[in-house]
Amino acid sequence: MSTPNNDIKDNLELLTVEVAEPTPKADPGRNLTPDDDNNRRNRAEDDNVTMSEILNERATEDESSLLGDFRLSNILAGEMLKAKALRKQVWLILLVAAFIIINISNRYSCQRQLIEIDKLKKELQDIKYRALSNTSQLTQQCRQSNVINMLKANNDSTLKIPSQPPYQINIPK
């Protein structure tokens, strides 16, 4: 009685022989004979190529052909844009580029606003210092002794400092 693993191995070996070499494509410069096809099948049987190896080989061939060659000359010539993988993702690439542009513009506008805020803070500080100095000058000029000295210097008024303290007059109702 055969086990399921042996059946799978037998079927896989049969498949490797059938799948290992596809029918050759007609090449205009080369005439293929049935002997060439038989030689290829015999070589596949001799090499004991498994189905998974063939699939892996074809998968890597397909992936490499999607992206093309990444040489500098191909990139500069625009050959890279012809790759199937890039053509499928054009909208995604455009969306990412749009987000990058929006991010850069937001960053510059934010920097511009920060510069404006710093400028306004400096201006506010200067105005506060001017207001403080004006307030101190006004307070100094409003002192009683300074007012009296100014009146004496100008001889404009007959006001004098009283020698007696003020008193209250009470008027009955």
N, CA, C and O of each residue as an XYZ file, in Angstrom:
692
protein
N       0.857     -1.167      0.000
C       0.000      0.000      0.000
C       0.904      1.230      0.000
O       1.883      1.284      0.744
N       0.579      2.209     -0.827
C       1.424      3.390     -0.938
C       0.903      4.480     -0.001
O      -0.299      4.612      0.229
N       1.819      5.230      0.512
C       1.449      6.322      1.425
C       1.130      7.564      0.598
O       1.540      7.664     -0.558
N       0.402      8.508      1.186
C       0.073      9.736      0.440
C       1.316     10.509      0.028
O       1.320     11.147     -1.025
N       2.369     10.464      0.834
C       3.589     11.192      0.476
C       4.233     10.606     -0.769
O       4.721     11.349     -1.621
N       4.242      9.274     -0.887
C       4.818      8.642     -2.070
C       4.013      8.981     -3.317
O       4.582      9.224     -4.381
N       2.677      8.998     -3.185
C       1.834      9.381     -4.330
C       2.136     10.804     -4.779
O       2.223     11.085     -5.975
N       2.291     11.684     -3.823
C       2.570     13.093     -4.163
C       3.917     13.194     -4.857
O       4.062     13.932     -5.832
N       4.913     12.450     -4.357
C       6.242     12.501     -4.981
C       6.191     11.956     -6.403
O       6.812     12.515     -7.307
N       5.445     10.855     -6.606
C       5.332     10.282     -7.957
C       4.654     11.266     -8.902
O       5.101     11.447    -10.034
N       3.576     11.903     -8.444
C       2.876     12.865     -9.283
C       3.753     14.078     -9.568
O       3.748     14.610    -10.679
N       4.496     14.508     -8.572
C       5.380     15.650     -8.745
C       6.469     15.337     -9.768
O       6.814     16.192    -10.584
N       7.016     14.116     -9.731
C       8.034     13.736    -10.710
C       7.447     13.714    -12.114
O       8.109     14.121    -13.069
N       6.229     13.249    -12.245
C       5.587     13.261    -13.562
C       5.380     14.690    -14.059
O       5.564     14.985    -15.239
N       4.997     15.562    -13.140
C       4.772     16.951    -13.517
C       6.080     17.646    -13.889
O       6.100     18.479    -14.795
N       7.171     17.313    -13.199
C       8.428     17.986    -13.498
C       8.882     17.674    -14.905
O       9.468     18.526    -15.574
N       8.623     16.490    -15.353
C       9.024     16.126    -16.705
C       8.175     16.878    -17.710
O       8.684     17.335    -18.733
N       6.892     17.010    -17.435
C       5.996     17.670    -18.391
C       6.165     19.181    -18.364
O       6.051     19.818    -19.411
N       6.432     19.779    -17.205
C       6.481     21.227    -17.081
C       7.885     21.763    -17.270
O       8.054     22.945    -17.568
N       8.892     20.928    -17.105
C      10.269     21.399    -17.083
C      10.634     22.173    -18.334
O      11.300     23.203    -18.232
N      10.243     21.738    -19.463
C      10.616     22.411    -20.701
C       9.369     22.696    -21.513
O       8.750     21.770    -22.038
N       8.995     23.945    -21.624
C       7.845     24.273    -22.460
C       8.221     24.111    -23.925
O       9.398     24.007    -24.270
N       7.240     24.091    -24.751
C       7.534     23.932    -26.173
C       8.323     25.131    -26.649
O       7.991     26.265    -26.303
N       9.338     24.909    -27.418
C      10.201     26.016    -27.834
C       9.458     26.948    -28.785
O       8.629     26.532    -29.595
N       9.795     28.224    -28.646
C       9.208     29.231    -29.526
C       9.961     29.206    -30.845
O      11.159     28.933    -30.907
N       9.232     29.492    -31.862
C       9.859     29.489    -33.184
C      10.806     30.667    -33.285
O      10.422     31.813    -33.055
N      12.006     30.381    -33.620
C      13.023     31.396    -33.773
C      13.336     31.488    -35.262
O      13.722     30.488    -35.868
N      13.175     32.680    -35.872
C      13.352     32.747    -37.317
C      14.752     32.379    -37.789
O      14.914     31.908    -38.914
N      15.751     32.582    -36.966
C      17.113     32.280    -37.399
C      17.533     30.865    -37.092
O      18.658     30.485    -37.418
N      16.655     30.043    -36.461
C      17.084     28.726    -36.024
C      15.982     27.710    -36.345
O      14.806     27.958    -36.082
N      16.349     26.637    -36.879
C      15.393     25.566    -37.177
C      15.466     24.540    -36.076
O      16.523     23.959    -35.828
N      14.310     24.304    -35.391
C      14.271     23.332    -34.313
C      13.779     21.994    -34.856
O      12.887     21.920    -35.701
N      14.376     20.985    -34.349
C      13.983     19.636    -34.756
C      13.374     18.931    -33.564
O      13.559     19.372    -32.430
N      12.655     17.853    -33.791
C      12.101     17.097    -32.660
C      13.197     16.545    -31.763
O      12.955     16.296    -30.582
N      14.388     16.349    -32.293
C      15.495     15.846    -31.460
C      15.852     16.864    -30.380
O      16.167     16.477    -29.254
N      15.809     18.166    -30.704
C      16.114     19.202    -29.715
C      15.145     19.130    -28.543
O      15.537     19.268    -27.385
N      13.870     18.911    -28.866
C      12.863     18.826    -27.821
C      13.100     17.601    -26.947
O      12.966     17.682    -25.726
N      13.442     16.487    -27.541
C      13.727     15.274    -26.774
C      14.962     15.454    -25.899
O      14.989     14.994    -24.758
N      15.977     16.116    -26.426
C      17.191     16.365    -25.642
C      16.875     17.207    -24.407
O      17.408     16.961    -23.325
N      16.023     18.177    -24.575
C      15.656     19.026    -23.435
C      14.911     18.222    -22.375
O      15.174     18.375    -21.182
N      14.011     17.393    -22.789
C      13.262     16.583    -21.824
C      14.190     15.609    -21.099
O      14.075     15.424    -19.888
N      15.093     14.998    -21.828
C      16.047     14.083    -21.195
C      16.925     14.815    -20.184
O      17.223     14.290    -19.111
N      17.335     16.035    -20.539
C      18.174     16.823    -19.638
C      17.402     17.166    -18.367
O      17.967     17.139    -17.273
N      16.111     17.489    -18.504
C      15.285     17.796    -17.344
C      15.132     16.579    -16.458
O      15.142     16.700    -15.233
N      14.990     15.405    -17.058
C      14.885     14.181    -16.267
C      16.204     13.886    -15.567
O      16.212     13.436    -14.421
N      17.332     14.140    -16.254
C      18.638     13.873    -15.673
C      18.930     14.818    -14.514
O      19.524     14.411    -13.516
N      18.523     16.054    -14.639
C      18.814     17.050    -13.611
C      17.905     16.907    -12.397
O      18.163     17.526    -11.364
N      16.853     16.108    -12.498
C      15.889     15.933    -11.417
C      15.351     17.281    -10.932
O      15.363     17.567     -9.735
N      14.891     18.087    -11.851
C      14.343     19.401    -11.538
C      12.957     19.196    -10.940
O      12.127     18.484    -11.506
N      12.716     19.811     -9.816
C      11.412     19.669     -9.171
C      10.509     20.812     -9.580
O      10.956     21.831    -10.107
N       9.233     20.615     -9.325
C       8.238     21.620     -9.680
C       8.467     22.917     -8.911
O       8.333     24.003     -9.474
N       8.808     22.812     -7.634
C       9.018     24.016     -6.826
C      10.214     24.816     -7.338
O      10.174     26.046     -7.324
N      11.274     24.146     -7.791
C      12.430     24.864     -8.338
C      12.043     25.610     -9.606
O      12.457     26.748     -9.824
N      11.241     24.949    -10.440
C      10.809     25.595    -11.687
C       9.936     26.797    -11.372
O      10.101     27.858    -11.974
N       9.015     26.645    -10.441
C       8.140     27.762    -10.083
C       8.930     28.904     -9.463
O       8.673     30.069     -9.766
N       9.881     28.589     -8.604
C      10.710     29.638     -8.013
C      11.500     30.376     -9.073
O      11.623     31.600     -9.031
N      12.037     29.624    -10.028
C      12.817     30.238    -11.100
C      11.941     31.171    -11.935
O      12.329     32.296    -12.249
N      10.770     30.687    -12.283
C       9.868     31.513    -13.097
C       9.370     32.716    -12.313
O       9.206     33.794    -12.884
N       9.127     32.555    -11.025
C       8.659     33.670    -10.202
C       9.716     34.761    -10.138
O       9.399     35.944    -10.255
N      10.967     34.367     -9.953
C      12.020     35.379     -9.892
C      12.238     36.011    -11.255
O      12.570     37.194    -11.335
N      12.062     35.256    -12.324
C      12.184     35.843    -13.656
C      11.090     36.863    -13.886
O      11.344     37.932    -14.442
N       9.863     36.543    -13.461
C       8.748     37.470    -13.643
C       8.947     38.739    -12.832
O       8.672     39.834    -13.322
N       9.419     38.610    -11.606
C       9.630     39.779    -10.763
C      10.725     40.672    -11.321
O      10.590     41.895    -11.305
N      11.779     40.098    -11.802
C      12.868     40.920    -12.330
C      12.459     41.610    -13.615
O      12.914     42.720    -13.889
N      11.617     40.982    -14.404
C      11.214     41.615    -15.654
C      10.231     42.754    -15.405
O      10.110     43.649    -16.241
N       9.525     42.741    -14.273
C       8.595     43.822    -13.975
C       9.323     45.131    -13.707
O       8.884     46.188    -14.158
N      10.409     45.071    -12.992
C      11.108     46.282    -12.621
C      12.160     46.697    -13.634
O      12.600     47.846    -13.607
N      12.566     45.842    -14.493
C      13.577     46.185    -15.487
C      14.946     46.329    -14.848
O      15.149     45.967    -13.689
N      15.877     46.861    -15.619
C      17.223     47.069    -15.103
C      17.288     48.420    -14.410
O      16.788     49.421    -14.923
N      17.907     48.435    -13.247
C      18.068     49.682    -12.522
C      19.474     50.216    -12.735
O      20.252     50.352    -11.791
N      19.783     50.513    -13.969
C      21.051     51.149    -14.279
C      20.813     52.641    -14.412
O      19.708     53.076    -14.739
N      21.847     53.420    -14.159
C      21.719     54.870    -14.198
C      21.293     55.345    -15.579
O      20.476     56.259    -15.693
N      21.826     54.747    -16.613
C      21.458     55.159    -17.970
C      19.983     54.893    -18.247
O      19.324     55.693    -18.911
N      19.456     53.772    -17.741
C      18.034     53.468    -17.932
C      17.151     54.419    -17.141
O      16.088     54.824    -17.611
N      17.586     54.772    -15.955
C      16.801     55.692    -15.136
C      16.774     57.066    -15.772
O      15.713     57.683    -15.863
N      17.937     57.563    -16.220
C      17.996     58.893    -16.835
C      17.275     58.936    -18.174
O      16.720     59.969    -18.547
N      17.280     57.826    -18.896
C      16.606     57.790    -20.197
C      15.102     57.610    -20.052
O      14.372     57.768    -21.031
N      14.617     57.281    -18.848
C      13.193     57.103    -18.639
C      12.718     55.694    -18.892
O      11.511     55.449    -18.906
N      13.625     54.761    -19.091
C      13.240     53.365    -19.321
C      12.554     52.777    -18.093
O      11.724     51.875    -18.208
N      12.902     53.287    -16.936
C      12.337     52.775    -15.704
C      10.824     53.024    -15.658
O      10.087     52.244    -15.053
N      10.363     54.099    -16.289
C       8.942     54.429    -16.276
C       8.121     53.483    -17.145
O       6.894     53.462    -17.053
N       8.779     52.719    -17.969
C       8.069     51.759    -18.811
C       7.774     50.459    -18.079
O       7.002     49.635    -18.569
N       8.377     50.268    -16.920
C       8.207     49.017    -16.184
C       6.747     48.827    -15.800
O       6.058     49.779    -15.434
N       6.298     47.619    -15.887
C       4.894     47.298    -15.633
C       4.493     47.623    -14.194
O       3.394     48.123    -13.951
N       5.379     47.342    -13.247
C       5.065     47.588    -11.835
C       4.866     49.075    -11.574
O       3.980     49.452    -10.808
N       5.672     49.920    -12.196
C       5.525     51.352    -11.999
C       4.273     51.879    -12.684
O       3.605     52.766    -12.153
N       3.953     51.354    -13.835
C       2.751     51.804    -14.541
C       1.493     51.459    -13.760
O       0.506     52.192    -13.809
N       1.527     50.349    -13.044
C       0.365     49.973    -12.252
C       0.187     50.896    -11.045
O      -0.931     51.086    -10.567
N       1.269     51.459    -10.562
C       1.229     52.260     -9.340
C       1.313     53.757     -9.592
O       1.698     54.500     -8.690
N       0.970     54.223    -10.776
C       1.109     55.642    -11.119
C       0.295     56.512    -10.176
O       0.796     57.528     -9.694
N      -0.945     56.139     -9.903
C      -1.802     56.962     -9.065
C      -1.279     57.014     -7.636
O      -1.365     58.051     -6.978
N      -0.744     55.913     -7.160
C      -0.162     55.909     -5.821
C       1.065     56.826     -5.764
O       1.246     57.572     -4.802
N       1.887     56.764     -6.783
C       3.081     57.620     -6.827
C       2.676     59.089     -6.890
O       3.285     59.924     -6.220
N       1.657     59.416     -7.685
C       1.190     60.795     -7.761
C       0.600     61.247     -6.426
O       0.802     62.390     -6.017
N      -0.114     60.375     -5.758
C      -0.689     60.721     -4.464
C       0.411     60.983     -3.434
O       0.329     61.942     -2.666
N       1.428     60.141     -3.420
C       2.545     60.335     -2.492
C       3.272     61.651     -2.812
O       3.652     62.391     -1.904
N       3.460     61.934     -4.098
C       4.119     63.193     -4.486
C       3.286     64.394     -4.049
O       3.839     65.391     -3.586
N       1.960     64.312     -4.189
C       1.091     65.407     -3.758
C       1.194     65.607     -2.249
O       1.254     66.744     -1.780
N       1.214     64.512     -1.480
C       1.345     64.636     -0.031
C       2.691     65.242      0.350
O       2.772     66.033      1.290
N       3.733     64.880     -0.364
C       5.058     65.448     -0.080
C       5.054     66.951     -0.341
O       5.590     67.721      0.456
N       4.456     67.368     -1.446
C       4.397     68.803     -1.770
C       3.589     69.547     -0.718
O       3.986     70.630     -0.290
N       2.460     68.985     -0.295
C       1.635     69.623      0.736
C       2.409     69.713      2.048
O       2.350     70.732      2.737
N       3.125     68.663      2.392
C       3.911     68.666      3.627
C       4.993     69.747      3.581
O       5.197     70.462      4.563
N       5.670     69.866      2.471
C       6.730     70.886      2.346
C       6.137     72.282      2.429
O       6.691     73.149      3.106
N       5.009     72.514      1.746
C       4.405     73.851      1.789
C       3.912     74.175      3.198
O       4.041     75.315      3.642
N       3.350     73.198      3.907
C       2.919     73.442      5.289
C       4.110     73.770      6.181
O       4.020     74.619      7.068
N       5.217     73.096      5.938
C       6.405     73.358      6.752
C       6.906     74.787      6.532
O       7.249     75.479      7.490
N       6.949     75.228      5.274
C       7.411     76.586      4.995
C       6.456     77.631      5.555
O       6.897     78.648      6.091
N       5.173     77.395      5.438
C       4.225     78.368      5.996
C       4.334     78.411      7.518
O       4.215     79.481      8.115
N       4.557     77.271      8.141
C       4.732     77.227      9.596
C       5.999     77.985     10.006
O       5.987     78.730     10.986
N       7.078     77.796      9.265
C       8.306     78.527      9.570
C       8.108     80.028      9.404
O       8.605     80.819     10.206
N       7.380     80.417      8.359
C       7.100     81.832      8.135
C       6.299     82.408      9.302
O       6.577     83.519      9.755
N       5.314     81.664      9.786
C       4.513     82.121     10.910
C       5.343     82.208     12.186
O       5.157     83.134     12.976
N       6.255     81.265     12.404
C       7.130     81.320     13.577
C       8.038     82.548     13.531
O       8.280     83.182     14.558
N       8.534     82.878     12.360
C       9.374     84.070     12.216
C       8.558     85.319     12.528
O       9.041     86.228     13.203
N       7.319     85.364     12.038
C       6.437     86.503     12.301
C       6.122     86.603     13.797
O       6.086     87.704     14.348
N       5.896     85.471     14.451
C       5.613     85.468     15.890
C       6.818     85.999     16.669
O       6.649     86.794     17.593
N       8.025     85.574     16.310
C       9.231     86.073     16.985
C       9.378     87.580     16.796
O       9.727     88.297     17.734
N       9.114     88.051     15.594
C       9.210     89.487     15.309
C       8.208     90.268     16.151
O       8.541     91.313     16.709
N       6.972     89.757     16.241
C       5.949     90.436     17.032
C       6.270     90.400     18.528
O       5.967     91.353     19.245
N       6.879     89.315     19.005
C       7.271     89.233     20.413
C       8.333     90.276     20.742
O       8.273     90.916     21.792
N       9.299     90.447     19.852
C      10.334     91.465     20.069
C       9.726     92.860     20.067
O      10.084     93.701     20.891
N       8.811     93.101     19.144
C       8.149     94.405     19.070
C       7.329     94.669     20.328
O       7.332     95.787     20.844
N       6.627     93.654     20.827
C       5.844     93.785     22.057
C       6.744     94.081     23.242
O       6.395     94.898     24.093
N       7.885     93.438     23.309
C       8.822     93.678     24.406
C       9.345     95.117     24.360
O       9.464     95.767     25.398
N       9.656     95.612     23.161
C      10.118     96.997     23.031
C       9.033     97.974     23.483
O       9.322     98.957     24.166
N       7.794     97.700     23.103
C       6.681     98.583     23.488
C       6.479     98.551     25.006
O       6.211     99.587     25.614
N       6.607     97.368     25.622
C       6.479     97.275     27.077
C       7.566     98.084     27.782
O       7.291     98.755     28.776
N       8.808     98.025     27.271
C       9.895     98.802     27.869
C       9.636    100.299     27.731
O       9.879    101.053     28.673
N       9.151    100.738     26.578
C       8.833    102.160     26.390
C       7.708    102.596     27.328
O       7.765    103.679     27.912
N       6.681    101.744     27.470
C       5.568    102.082     28.357
C       6.041    102.159     29.811
O       5.607    103.032     30.563
N       6.916    101.258     30.197
C       7.447    101.262     31.559
C       8.272    102.519     31.824
O       8.153    103.130     32.886
N       9.104    102.903     30.865
C       9.920    104.114     31.056
C       9.038    105.363     31.074
O       9.292    106.282     31.853
N       7.997    105.409     30.220
C       7.079    106.559     30.232
C       6.313    106.640     31.552
O       6.101    107.728     32.086
N       5.899    105.485     32.072
C       5.184    105.456     33.354
C       6.083    105.939     34.486
O       5.636    106.696     35.348
N       7.322    105.518     34.495
C       8.237    105.962     35.554
C       8.520    107.458     35.454
O       8.620    108.129     36.481
N       8.652    107.991     34.248
C       8.851    109.441     34.082
C       7.625    110.218     34.556
O       7.767    111.247     35.217
N       6.433    109.745     34.230
C       5.199    110.409     34.645
C       5.060    110.364     36.164
O       4.661    111.354     36.778
N       5.384    109.232     36.771
C       5.306    109.113     38.222
C       6.283    110.079     38.883
O       5.954    110.687     39.902
N       7.455    110.224     38.330
C       8.450    111.130     38.884
C       7.999    112.579     38.753
O       8.203    113.374     39.670
N       7.400    112.926     37.647
C       6.959    114.305     37.438
C       5.729    114.654     38.275
O       5.510    115.831     38.559
N       4.933    113.688     38.673
C       3.708    113.923     39.439
C       3.941    113.984     40.947
O       2.993    114.234     41.692
N       5.116    113.775     41.403
C       5.383    113.851     42.836
C       5.186    115.301     43.323
O       5.430    116.261     42.592
N       4.746    115.418     44.556
C       4.412    116.743     45.111
C       5.625    117.662     45.109
O       5.514    118.840     44.768
N       6.740    117.147     45.474
C       7.932    117.990     45.547
C       8.335    118.476     44.157
O       8.749    119.626     44.010
N       8.227    117.645     43.158
C       8.564    118.061     41.790
C       7.558    119.088     41.266
O       7.941    120.026     40.566
N       6.270    118.917     41.599
C       5.253    119.876     41.154
C       5.515    121.252     41.770
O       5.438    122.263     41.072
N       5.818    121.303     43.045
C       6.081    122.573     43.726
C       7.335    123.233     43.169
O       7.371    124.448     42.975
N       8.367    122.426     42.914
C       9.602    122.993     42.354
C       9.343    123.570     40.967
O       9.904    124.606     40.612
N       8.517    122.922     40.199
C       8.192    123.429     38.856
C       7.382    124.732     38.950
O       7.597    125.652     38.161
N       6.461    124.809     39.906
C       5.662    126.028     40.079
C       6.529    127.194     40.548
O       6.333    128.322     40.096
N       7.485    126.943     41.448
C       8.383    127.994     41.920
C       9.286    128.473     40.782
O       9.571    129.663     40.651
N       9.727    127.510     39.961
C      10.630    127.873     38.875
C       9.924    128.716     37.830
O      10.549    129.580     37.215
N       8.634    128.486     37.612
C       7.896    129.219     36.587
C       7.228    130.478     37.137
O       6.811    131.326     36.349
N       7.113    130.629     38.408
C       6.434    131.758     39.053
C       5.038    131.970     38.481
O       4.612    133.110     38.293
N       4.349    130.922     38.214
C       3.018    131.024     37.621
C       1.917    130.963     38.670
O       0.784    131.342     38.376
N       2.195    130.519     39.836
C       1.126    130.235     40.766
C       1.464    130.809     42.128
O       2.619    131.048     42.479
N       0.416    131.011     42.855
C       0.563    131.481     44.230
C       0.407    130.330     45.214
O       0.324    130.556     46.421
N       0.368    129.156     44.735
C       0.221    127.994     45.588
C       1.498    127.769     46.379
O       2.614    127.909     45.878
N       1.275    127.408     47.663
C       2.413    127.135     48.537
C       2.100    125.898     49.360
O       0.960    125.434     49.406
N       3.095    125.389     49.985
C       2.898    124.238     50.861
C       2.309    124.778     52.165
O       2.844    125.715     52.757
N       1.184    124.167     52.609
C       0.577    124.671     53.851
C       1.447    124.327     55.064
O       2.071    123.269     55.137
N       1.459    125.263     56.001
C       2.248    125.036     57.210
C       1.420    124.338     58.284
O       1.970    123.726     59.199
N       0.086    124.434     58.167
C      -0.798    123.790     59.123
C      -1.462    122.590     58.458
O      -1.696    122.576     57.249
N      -1.755    121.597     59.268
C      -2.448    120.442     58.683
C      -3.883    120.831     58.326
O      -4.439    121.759     58.913
N      -4.456    120.156     57.407
C      -5.825    120.476     57.023
C      -6.805    120.089     58.153
O      -6.544    119.178     58.939
N      -7.908    120.794     58.202
C      -8.917    120.463     59.200
C     -10.256    120.392     58.517
O     -10.434    120.889     57.405
N     -11.212    119.756     59.208
C     -12.530    119.554     58.635
C     -13.516    120.517     59.291
O     -13.452    120.800     60.487
N     -14.392    120.987     58.487
C     -15.468    121.842     58.974
C     -16.727    121.012     58.981
O     -17.123    120.458     57.955
N     -17.349    120.925     60.122
C     -18.580    120.177     60.243
C     -19.765    121.117     60.121
O     -19.849    122.082     60.881
N     -20.639    120.887     59.241
C     -21.836    121.699     59.044
C     -23.023    120.869     59.498
O     -23.239    119.762     59.006
N     -23.798    121.409     60.447
C     -24.953    120.653     60.884
C     -26.067    120.720     59.829
O     -26.146    121.685     59.069
N     -26.878    119.747     59.789
C     -27.948    119.696     58.807
C     -29.159    120.372     59.263
O     -30.153    120.412     58.538
